[in-house]
Amino acid sequence: METTTEPGQAQDLPYNVFAKSCPSRGTLEHVTGRWGGLTLCALFEGSLRFNELRRRVDGVSEKMLSQTLHALERDGLVHREAQPTNPPRVDYELTPMGRGVAERLTGLIHFVEGQMDDVLAARRHYDETRGAL
């Protein structure tokens, strides 16, 4: 299966995200879903406890953050460390692979944030010419 990694460069990889049964689709979903991407990028800034992470990722419910962290941990992107203290302390941090993913996502986020004036103008133009949905 041939996958292009950079323009003009082809690399043979054992997985193909475009194939319906490829397991990479699940990981891609975990990484690019709303909460997964935000969680990874929040942890890119450093190790956080659960409630710190929940405050950082504004709007995520406790249940969704817990599910997201479990999925990212299972995929090898997040490391969970429980410390035997009273009360128990649990810290979350990125694994080396998680850092690589978060670094790329952070670049995408910065690009999107930098383009928001153009995006908002495009939305206004669309709504004015085609009607708001």
Helices and strands as residue ranges (DSSP letters): E 2-6, E 9-12, H 24-32, H 34-44, E 48-49, H 50-56, H 62-74, E 78-83, E 89-94, H 96-114, H 116-130
